[in-house]
Amino acid sequence: MTGKPPELPRLWTWYNFTIRMVRSRLQRLEEKRSVRTATLLGIGTVVLIILVVIMGVPTVVKMAAFLAEINSANKPVDKNDFIPPPPPLLSNPYPATNSASQVITGSAEPGVTVHLSRQDERVAELVAAEDGSLHFGDVRLVEGENKFSAVAVDSGGNISQTSRNLTIFYLTKQPTLEISAPSEGTTVSGSNAKLEVKGKTDVGARIIVNQRLVIVDSEGNFSTLVTLVSGENKLVVEARDQATNVSKKEIVVNYQP
């Protein structure tokens, strides 16, 4: 059988040679890259050691934090973010106080700017902490009812809905206390040792007669019976409002069985 010998062995030899050349080139490139990386790491380590020796560890740490903040600030804002953050939550343990300033706490989405308003007048703003906590210190109050609300604004300019109102009453005046019966110096005689004590106070205030709590109706009226002992009896009546302001009156009556 005559004819040209097949070319397959020659092609296979050429293919293997080409593969070896490519692999060799890739290995040389990888070695150069590794050497460059190791060199940069070595230079960085030496520079870091020099900075620590010259400036001290705290200064180097502060510098690193500063550079990180700059890098974070230069990050582009996501212009496709149109979703507003959830409304903040506000809290305060005292519904009423006689102190002119209060601390208001709460929570919001981390990193948002929270604007605090009282009766629709902006009084403070801050950035929510990494854990989402809020802490408004030394918030000034006005006499009477203070209604606080807040909104959150994220980095994209999206504004949340307004939070629920937080109401704090700032009360500095003593509550009203009027005692209509008995009058000072009243004398009670007979077998009935019960005496009615009644009067009027501010709505929402509590009445305490001789250290016993008395029910106050929706209009501020109160009435209770006190058991007398023979001789002189001192009646101590106190009115306390939500802010712990106190009005106090003492009446002396006599009982003759």
Phi and psi in degrees as GROMACS dihedral restraints (atoms count N, CA, C in turn):
[ dihedral_restraints ]
;  ai    aj    ak    al  type     phi  dphi    fc
    3     4     5     6     1  -108.4    20    10
    4     5     6     7     1   166.1    20    10
    6     7     8     9     1   138.8    20    10
    7     8     9    10     1   173.1    20    10
    9    10    11    12     1   -74.4    20    10
   10    11    12    13     1   143.5    20    10
   12    13    14    15     1   -64.6    20    10
   13    14    15    16     1   150.8    20    10
   15    16    17    18     1   -63.4    20    10
   16    17    18    19     1   147.3    20    10
   18    19    20    21     1   -90.3    20    10
   19    20    21    22     1    -2.6    20    10
   21    22    23    24     1   -60.1    20    10
   22    23    24    25     1   -46.5    20    10
   24    25    26    27     1   -60.9    20    10
   25    26    27    28     1   -39.5    20    10
   27    28    29    30     1   -65.5    20    10
   28    29    30    31     1   -41.1    20    10
   30    31    32    33     1   -64.7    20    10
   31    32    33    34     1   -38.2    20    10
   33    34    35    36     1   -65.5    20    10
   34    35    36    37     1   -39.0    20    10
   36    37    38    39     1   -64.4    20    10
   37    38    39    40     1   -43.2    20    10
   39    40    41    42     1   -64.5    20    10
   40    41    42    43     1   -39.3    20    10
   42    43    44    45     1   -62.3    20    10
   43    44    45    46     1   -45.1    20    10
   45    46    47    48     1   -63.8    20    10
   46    47    48    49     1   -39.5    20    10
   48    49    50    51     1   -62.7    20    10
   49    50    51    52     1   -43.2    20    10
   51    52    53    54     1   -63.3    20    10
   52    53    54    55     1   -41.3    20    10
   54    55    56    57     1   -62.8    20    10
   55    56    57    58     1   -42.6    20    10
   57    58    59    60     1   -64.5    20    10
   58    59    60    61     1   -37.5    20    10
   60    61    62    63     1   -65.8    20    10
   61    62    63    64     1   -43.3    20    10
   63    64    65    66     1   -64.1    20    10
   64    65    66    67     1   -45.3    20    10
   66    67    68    69     1   -61.2    20    10
   67    68    69    70     1   -42.0    20    10
   69    70    71    72     1   -62.6    20    10
   70    71    72    73     1   -40.8    20    10
   72    73    74    75     1   -66.9    20    10
   73    74    75    76     1   -41.5    20    10
   75    76    77    78     1   -64.1    20    10
   76    77    78    79     1   -38.2    20    10
   78    79    80    81     1   -64.4    20    10
   79    80    81    82     1   -40.8    20    10
   81    82    83    84     1   -64.6    20    10
   82    83    84    85     1   -40.5    20    10
   84    85    86    87     1   -64.1    20    10
   85    86    87    88     1   -41.6    20    10
   87    88    89    90     1   -64.6    20    10
   88    89    90    91     1   -38.9    20    10
   90    91    92    93     1   -64.6    20    10
   91    92    93    94     1   -42.2    20    10
   93    94    95    96     1   -62.5    20    10
   94    95    96    97     1   -41.7    20    10
   96    97    98    99     1   -63.7    20    10
   97    98    99   100     1   -41.8    20    10
   99   100   101   102     1   -64.0    20    10
  100   101   102   103     1   -41.9    20    10
  102   103   104   105     1   -63.5    20    10
  103   104   105   106     1   -41.2    20    10
  105   106   107   108     1   -64.0    20    10
  106   107   108   109     1   -44.4    20    10
  108   109   110   111     1   -62.5    20    10
  109   110   111   112     1   -44.7    20    10
  111   112   113   114     1   -62.9    20    10
  112   113   114   115     1   -37.5    20    10
  114   115   116   117     1   -64.8    20    10
  115   116   117   118     1   -45.5    20    10
  117   118   119   120     1   -63.1    20    10
  118   119   120   121     1   -41.5    20    10
  120   121   122   123     1   -63.5    20    10
  121   122   123   124     1   -39.5    20    10
  123   124   125   126     1   -64.6    20    10
  124   125   126   127     1   -44.6    20    10
  126   127   128   129     1   -63.2    20    10
  127   128   129   130     1   -42.5    20    10
  129   130   131   132     1   -62.2    20    10
  130   131   132   133     1   -41.0    20    10
  132   133   134   135     1   -62.9    20    10
  133   134   135   136     1   -44.1    20    10
  135   136   137   138     1   -62.4    20    10
  136   137   138   139     1   -44.0    20    10
  138   139   140   141     1   -62.3    20    10
  139   140   141   142     1   -42.2    20    10
  141   142   143   144     1   -62.6    20    10
  142   143   144   145     1   -42.3    20    10
  144   145   146   147     1   -62.9    20    10
  145   146   147   148     1   -42.1    20    10
  147   148   149   150     1   -63.0    20    10
  148   149   150   151     1   -43.4    20    10
  150   151   152   153     1   -63.5    20    10
  151   152   153   154     1   -42.0    20    10
  153   154   155   156     1   -62.0    20    10
  154   155   156   157     1   -41.8    20    10
  156   157   158   159     1   -66.1    20    10
  157   158   159   160     1   -42.8    20    10
  159   160   161   162     1   -79.3    20    10
  160   161   162   163     1   -45.3    20    10
  162   163   164   165     1  -102.6    20    10
  163   164   165   166     1   -20.0    20    10
  165   166   167   168     1    93.0    20    10
  166   167   168   169     1   155.9    20    10
  168   169   170   171     1   -63.5    20    10
  169   170   171   172     1   -47.0    20    10
  171   172   173   174     1   -57.4    20    10
  172   173   174   175     1   -40.5    20    10
  174   175   176   177     1   -66.6    20    10
  175   176   177   178     1   -41.2    20    10
  177   178   179   180     1   -63.6    20    10
  178   179   180   181     1   -40.7    20    10
  180   181   182   183     1   -63.2    20    10
  181   182   183   184     1   -43.3    20    10
  183   184   185   186     1   -62.2    20    10
  184   185   186   187     1   -40.0    20    10
  186   187   188   189     1   -63.0    20    10
  187   188   189   190     1   -42.0    20    10
  189   190   191   192     1   -63.0    20    10
  190   191   192   193     1   -42.0    20    10
  192   193   194   195     1   -63.6    20    10
  193   194   195   196     1   -39.2    20    10
  195   196   197   198     1   -63.3    20    10
  196   197   198   199     1   -44.7    20    10
  198   199   200   201     1   -63.7    20    10
  199   200   201   202     1   -36.7    20    10
  201   202   203   204     1   -65.0    20    10
  202   203   204   205     1   -39.2    20    10
  204   205   206   207     1   -64.7    20    10
  205   206   207   208     1   -40.3    20    10
  207   208   209   210     1   -62.6    20    10
  208   209   210   211     1   -43.8    20    10
  210   211   212   213     1   -61.9    20    10
  211   212   213   214     1   -39.9    20    10
  213   214   215   216     1   -67.3    20    10
  214   215   216   217     1   -39.2    20    10
  216   217   218   219     1   -67.6    20    10
  217   218   219   220     1   -28.8    20    10
  219   220   221   222     1   -82.4    20    10
  220   221   222   223     1    -4.4    20    10
  222   223   224   225     1   -67.7    20    10
  223   224   225   226     1   135.2    20    10
  225   226   227   228     1   -67.3    20    10
  226   227   228   229     1   145.2    20    10
  228   229   230   231     1   -77.8    20    10
  229   230   231   232     1   136.7    20    10
  231   232   233   234     1   -71.5    20    10
  232   233   234   235     1   104.2    20    10
  234   235   236   237     1   -74.1    20    10
  235   236   237   238     1   -10.3    20    10
  237   238   239   240     1   -91.6    20    10
  238   239   240   241     1     2.7    20    10
  240   241   242   243     1   -87.5    20    10
  241   242   243   244     1   105.4    20    10
  243   244   245   246     1  -115.2    20    10
  244   245   246   247     1    10.9    20    10
  246   247   248   249     1   -92.1    20    10
  247   248   249   250     1   118.0    20    10
  249   250   251   252     1   -71.4    20    10
  250   251   252   253     1   152.7    20    10
  252   253   254   255     1   -71.4    20    10
  253   254   255   256     1   161.4    20    10
  255   256   257   258     1   -67.8    20    10
  256   257   258   259     1   156.2    20    10
  258   259   260   261     1   -66.5    20    10
  259   260   261   262     1   146.6    20    10
  261   262   263   264     1   -67.1    20    10
  262   263   264   265     1   162.8    20    10
  264   265   266   267     1  -114.6    20    10
  265   266   267   268     1   129.5    20    10
  267   268   269   270     1  -112.1    20    10
  268   269   270   271     1   146.9    20    10
  270   271   272   273     1  -149.5    20    10
  271   272   273   274     1   153.0    20    10
  273   274   275   276     1  -159.3    20    10
  274   275   276   277     1   134.2    20    10
  276   277   278   279     1   -74.9    20    10
  277   278   279   280     1   -10.5    20    10
  279   280   281   282     1  -116.4    20    10
  280   281   282   283     1   111.2    20    10
  282   283   284   285     1   -70.2    20    10
  283   284   285   286     1   -20.3    20    10
  285   286   287   288     1  -146.6    20    10
  286   287   288   289     1   149.7    20    10
  288   289   290   291     1  -153.8    20    10
  289   290   291   292     1   159.1    20    10
  291   292   293   294     1  -109.1    20    10
  292   293   294   295     1    15.4    20    10
  294   295   296   297     1   -99.1    20    10
  295   296   297   298     1   138.5    20    10
  297   298   299   300     1   -74.6    20    10
  298   299   300   301     1   -12.0    20    10
  300   301   302   303     1  -135.2    20    10
  301   302   303   304     1   152.3    20    10
  303   304   305   306     1  -139.9    20    10
  304   305   306   307     1   159.6    20    10
  306   307   308   309     1  -101.5    20    10
  307   308   309   310     1   126.6    20    10
  309   310   311   312     1  -111.5    20    10
  310   311   312   313     1   125.7    20    10
  312   313   314   315     1  -113.9    20    10
  313   314   315   316     1   179.8    20    10
  315   316   317   318     1   164.4    20    10
  316   317   318   319     1  -158.4    20    10
  318   319   320   321     1  -149.9    20    10
  319   320   321   322     1   155.4    20    10
  321   322   323   324     1  -159.1    20    10
  322   323   324   325     1   176.6    20    10
  324   325   326   327     1   -64.2    20    10
  325   326   327   328     1   132.2    20    10
  327   328   329   330     1   -55.9    20    10
  328   329   330   331     1   136.1    20    10
  330   331   332   333     1    87.4    20    10
  331   332   333   334     1   -10.0    20    10
  333   334   335   336     1   -79.8    20    10
  334   335   336   337     1   156.5    20    10
  336   337   338   339     1   -92.1    20    10
  337   338   339   340     1   125.6    20    10
  339   340   341   342     1  -109.0    20    10
  340   341   342   343     1   125.8    20    10
  342   343   344   345     1  -104.0    20    10
  343   344   345   346     1   122.0    20    10
  345   346   347   348     1  -100.5    20    10
  346   347   348   349     1   131.4    20    10
  348   349   350   351     1  -126.0    20    10
  349   350   351   352     1   149.3    20    10
  351   352   353   354     1  -122.2    20    10
  352   353   354   355     1   120.9    20    10
  354   355   356   357     1    49.6    20    10
  355   356   357   358     1    45.7    20    10
  357   358   359   360     1    68.0    20    10
  358   359   360   361     1    10.1    20    10
  360   361   362   363     1  -107.3    20    10
  361   362   363   364     1   122.5    20    10
  363   364   365   366     1   -68.4    20    10
  364   365   366   367     1   129.2    20    10
  366   367   368   369     1  -120.5    20    10
  367   368   369   370     1   -17.8    20    10
  369   370   371   372     1  -166.3    20    10
  370   371   372   373     1   161.6    20    10
  372   373   374   375     1  -152.6    20    10
  373   374   375   376     1   152.2    20    10
  375   376   377   378     1  -159.5    20    10
  376   377   378   379     1   168.3    20    10
  378   379   380   381     1   -98.9    20    10
  379   380   381   382     1   129.9    20    10
  381   382   383   384     1   -62.2    20    10
  382   383   384   385     1   139.7    20    10
  384   385   386   387     1   -67.3    20    10
  385   386   387   388     1   173.5    20    10
  387   388   389   390     1   -61.2    20    10
  388   389   390   391     1   -29.3    20    10
  390   391   392   393     1   -91.1    20    10
  391   392   393   394     1     5.0    20    10
  393   394   395   396     1    85.6    20    10
  394   395   396   397     1     2.5    20    10
  396   397   398   399     1   -76.6    20    10
  397   398   399   400     1   151.0    20    10
  399   400   401   402     1  -121.8    20    10
  400   401   402   403     1   143.6    20    10
  402   403   404   405     1  -148.5    20    10
  403   404   405   406     1    97.4    20    10
  405   406   407   408     1   -94.0    20    10
  406   407   408   409     1   110.9    20    10
  408   409   410   411     1   -95.9    20    10
  409   410   411   412     1   148.9    20    10
  411   412   413   414     1    54.2    20    10
  412   413   414   415     1    53.2    20    10
  414   415   416   417     1   -83.9    20    10
  415   416   417   418     1   122.4    20    10
  417   418   419   420     1   -78.5    20    10
  418   419   420   421     1   142.7    20    10
  420   421   422   423     1  -110.8    20    10
  421   422   423   424     1   158.0    20    10
  423   424   425   426     1  -109.9    20    10
  424   425   426   427     1   155.9    20    10
  426   427   428   429     1   -59.1    20    10
  427   428   429   430     1   132.1    20    10
  429   430   431   432     1    97.3    20    10
  430   431   432   433     1  -139.7    20    10
  432   433   434   435     1   -86.2    20    10
  433   434   435   436     1   132.3    20    10
  435   436   437   438     1  -120.3    20    10
  436   437   438   439     1   114.6    20    10
  438   439   440   441     1  -105.5    20    10
  439   440   441   442     1   115.2    20    10
  441   442   443   444     1  -104.1    20    10
  442   443   444   445     1   143.9    20    10
  444   445   446   447     1  -145.1    20    10
  445   446   447   448     1   167.8    20    10
  447   448   449   450     1  -150.4    20    10
  448   449   450   451     1   154.1    20    10
  450   451   452   453     1  -129.0    20    10
  451   452   453   454     1   154.1    20    10
  453   454   455   456     1  -113.9    20    10
  454   455   456   457     1   139.3    20    10
  456   457   458   459     1  -124.1    20    10
  457   458   459   460     1   124.2    20    10
  459   460   461   462     1   -89.9    20    10
  460   461   462   463     1  -179.6    20    10
  462   463   464   465     1   -65.7    20    10
  463   464   465   466     1   -20.5    20    10
  465   466   467   468     1   -87.6    20    10
  466   467   468   469     1     1.6    20    10
  468   469   470   471     1    84.5    20    10
  469   470   471   472     1     7.0    20    10
  471   472   473   474     1   -76.5    20    10
  472   473   474   475     1   135.4    20    10
  474   475   476   477     1  -109.7    20    10
  475   476   477   478     1   132.5    20    10
  477   478   479   480     1   -76.3    20    10
  478   479   480   481     1   170.6    20    10
  480   481   482   483     1   -69.7    20    10
  481   482   483   484     1   160.3    20    10
  483   484   485   486     1   -71.0    20    10
  484   485   486   487     1   140.2    20    10
  486   487   488   489     1   -69.2    20    10
  487   488   489   490     1   169.7    20    10
  489   490   491   492     1   -66.6    20    10
  490   491   492   493     1   149.0    20    10
  492   493   494   495     1   -69.3    20    10
  493   494   495   496     1   140.8    20    10
  495   496   497   498     1  -111.8    20    10
  496   497   498   499     1   116.7    20    10
  498   499   500   501     1  -104.3    20    10
  499   500   501   502     1   127.9    20    10
  501   502   503   504     1  -129.3    20    10
  502   503   504   505     1   127.2    20    10
  504   505   506   507     1   -94.0    20    10
  505   506   507   508     1   128.3    20    10
  507   508   509   510     1  -104.7    20    10
  508   509   510   511     1   107.4    20    10
  510   511   512   513     1  -121.0    20    10
  511   512   513   514     1   124.4    20    10
  513   514   515   516     1  -115.7    20    10
  514   515   516   517     1   -16.3    20    10
  516   517   518   519     1   -88.3    20    10
  517   518   519   520     1   147.2    20    10
  519   520   521   522     1   -68.5    20    10
  520   521   522   523     1   144.0    20    10
  522   523   524   525     1   -67.1    20    10
  523   524   525   526     1   153.1    20    10
  525   526   527   528     1   -66.8    20    10
  526   527   528   529     1   139.9    20    10
  528   529   530   531     1  -142.1    20    10
  529   530   531   532     1   108.4    20    10
  531   532   533   534     1  -118.5    20    10
  532   533   534   535     1   127.4    20    10
  534   535   536   537     1  -110.4    20    10
  535   536   537   538     1   114.0    20    10
  537   538   539   540     1   -88.2    20    10
  538   539   540   541     1   -22.4    20    10
  540   541   542   543     1  -160.4    20    10
  541   542   543   544     1   141.9    20    10
  543   544   545   546     1   -84.1    20    10
  544   545   546   547     1   173.1    20    10
  546   547   548   549     1   -94.8    20    10
  547   548   549   550     1   162.4    20    10
  549   550   551   552     1   -60.0    20    10
  550   551   552   553     1   132.8    20    10
  552   553   554   555     1    82.5    20    10
  553   554   555   556     1     8.7    20    10
  555   556   557   558     1   -60.7    20    10
  556   557   558   559     1   139.8    20    10
  558   559   560   561     1  -113.2    20    10
  559   560   561   562     1   128.1    20    10
  561   562   563   564     1  -113.4    20    10
  562   563   564   565     1   132.7    20    10
  564   565   566   567     1  -133.0    20    10
  565   566   567   568     1   162.0    20    10
  567   568   569   570     1   108.7    20    10
  568   569   570   571     1  -175.2    20    10
  570   571   572   573     1   -81.2    20    10
  571   572   573   574     1   -17.6    20    10
  573   574   575   576     1   -84.3    20    10
  574   575   576   577     1   110.4    20    10
  576   577   578   579     1   -93.9    20    10
  577   578   579   580     1    13.2    20    10
  579   580   581   582     1   -93.2    20    10
  580   581   582   583     1   139.1    20    10
  582   583   584   585     1  -134.1    20    10
  583   584   585   586     1   131.1    20    10
  585   586   587   588     1   -83.5    20    10
  586   587   588   589     1   131.9    20    10
  588   589   590   591     1  -115.0    20    10
  589   590   591   592     1   120.9    20    10
  591   592   593   594     1  -141.5    20    10
  592   593   594   595     1   160.3    20    10
  594   595   596   597     1   177.9    20    10
  595   596   597   598     1  -154.2    20    10
  597   598   599   600     1  -147.7    20    10
  598   599   600   601     1   145.5    20    10
  600   601   602   603     1  -142.2    20    10
  601   602   603   604     1  -175.3    20    10
  603   604   605   606     1   -71.9    20    10
  604   605   606   607     1   148.1    20    10
  606   607   608   609     1   -62.7    20    10
  607   608   609   610     1   131.2    20    10
  609   610   611   612     1    95.2    20    10
  610   611   612   613     1   -12.9    20    10
  612   613   614   615     1   -81.2    20    10
  613   614   615   616     1   159.5    20    10
  615   616   617   618     1  -106.1    20    10
  616   617   618   619     1   146.5    20    10
  618   619   620   621     1  -115.3    20    10
  619   620   621   622     1   132.5    20    10
  621   622   623   624     1  -125.9    20    10
  622   623   624   625     1   122.6    20    10
  624   625   626   627     1  -116.1    20    10
  625   626   627   628     1   116.8    20    10
  627   628   629   630     1    49.1    20    10
  628   629   630   631     1    48.5    20    10
  630   631   632   633     1    68.2    20    10
  631   632   633   634     1    16.7    20    10
  633   634   635   636     1  -118.6    20    10
  634   635   636   637     1   130.9    20    10
  636   637   638   639     1   -71.5    20    10
  637   638   639   640     1   136.5    20    10
  639   640   641   642     1  -117.8    20    10
  640   641   642   643     1   141.6    20    10
  642   643   644   645     1   -71.5    20    10
  643   644   645   646     1   134.6    20    10
  645   646   647   648     1  -115.6    20    10
  646   647   648   649     1   130.6    20    10
  648   649   650   651     1   -80.4    20    10
  649   650   651   652     1  -177.6    20    10
  651   652   653   654     1   -68.8    20    10
  652   653   654   655     1   -11.0    20    10
  654   655   656   657     1  -108.0    20    10
  655   656   657   658     1     3.7    20    10
  657   658   659   660     1    92.6    20    10
  658   659   660   661     1     4.1    20    10
  660   661   662   663     1   -82.3    20    10
  661   662   663   664     1   146.5    20    10
  663   664   665   666     1  -141.8    20    10
  664   665   666   667     1   154.9    20    10
  666   667   668   669     1  -158.6    20    10
  667   668   669   670     1   139.6    20    10
  669   670   671   672     1  -155.1    20    10
  670   671   672   673     1   160.2    20    10
  672   673   674   675     1  -104.7    20    10
  673   674   675   676     1   135.8    20    10
  675   676   677   678     1  -117.0    20    10
  676   677   678   679     1   134.7    20    10
  678   679   680   681     1   -86.5    20    10
  679   680   681   682     1   125.9    20    10
  681   682   683   684     1   -95.8    20    10
  682   683   684   685     1   157.7    20    10
  684   685   686   687     1  -113.9    20    10
  685   686   687   688     1   161.6    20    10
  687   688   689   690     1   -61.8    20    10
  688   689   690   691     1   132.5    20    10
  690   691   692   693     1   101.8    20    10
  691   692   693   694     1  -146.1    20    10
  693   694   695   696     1   -83.6    20    10
  694   695   696   697     1   135.8    20    10
  696   697   698   699     1  -128.0    20    10
  697   698   699   700     1   128.0    20    10
  699   700   701   702     1  -100.0    20    10
  700   701   702   703     1   125.4    20    10
  702   703   704   705     1  -105.4    20    10
  703   704   705   706     1   120.5    20    10
  705   706   707   708     1  -109.0    20    10
  706   707   708   709     1   117.2    20    10
  708   709   710   711     1  -115.2    20    10
  709   710   711   712     1   127.9    20    10
  711   712   713   714     1  -124.6    20    10
  712   713   714   715     1   140.7    20    10
  714   715   716   717     1  -116.4    20    10
  715   716   717   718     1   126.4    20    10
  717   718   719   720     1  -123.5    20    10
  718   719   720   721     1   127.7    20    10
  720   721   722   723     1   -91.9    20    10
  721   722   723   724     1  -178.2    20    10
  723   724   725   726     1   -63.6    20    10
  724   725   726   727     1   -24.7    20    10
  726   727   728   729     1   -94.0    20    10
  727   728   729   730     1    12.4    20    10
  729   730   731   732     1    68.9    20    10
  730   731   732   733     1    15.8    20    10
  732   733   734   735     1   -71.3    20    10
  733   734   735   736     1   142.7    20    10
  735   736   737   738     1  -127.8    20    10
  736   737   738   739     1   135.3    20    10
  738   739   740   741     1  -115.0    20    10
  739   740   741   742     1   139.9    20    10
  741   742   743   744     1  -138.8    20    10
  742   743   744   745     1   137.1    20    10
  744   745   746   747     1  -136.2    20    10
  745   746   747   748     1   146.7    20    10
  747   748   749   750     1  -124.5    20    10
  748   749   750   751     1   135.3    20    10
  750   751   752   753     1  -130.9    20    10
  751   752   753   754     1   135.5    20    10
  753   754   755   756     1  -107.3    20    10
  754   755   756   757     1   126.2    20    10
  756   757   758   759     1  -126.1    20    10
  757   758   759   760     1   162.0    20    10
  759   760   761   762     1  -119.5    20    10
  760   761   762   763     1   145.7    20    10
  762   763   764   765     1  -126.9    20    10
  763   764   765   766     1   127.5    20    10
  765   766   767   768     1  -121.2    20    10
  766   767   768   769     1   103.6    20    10
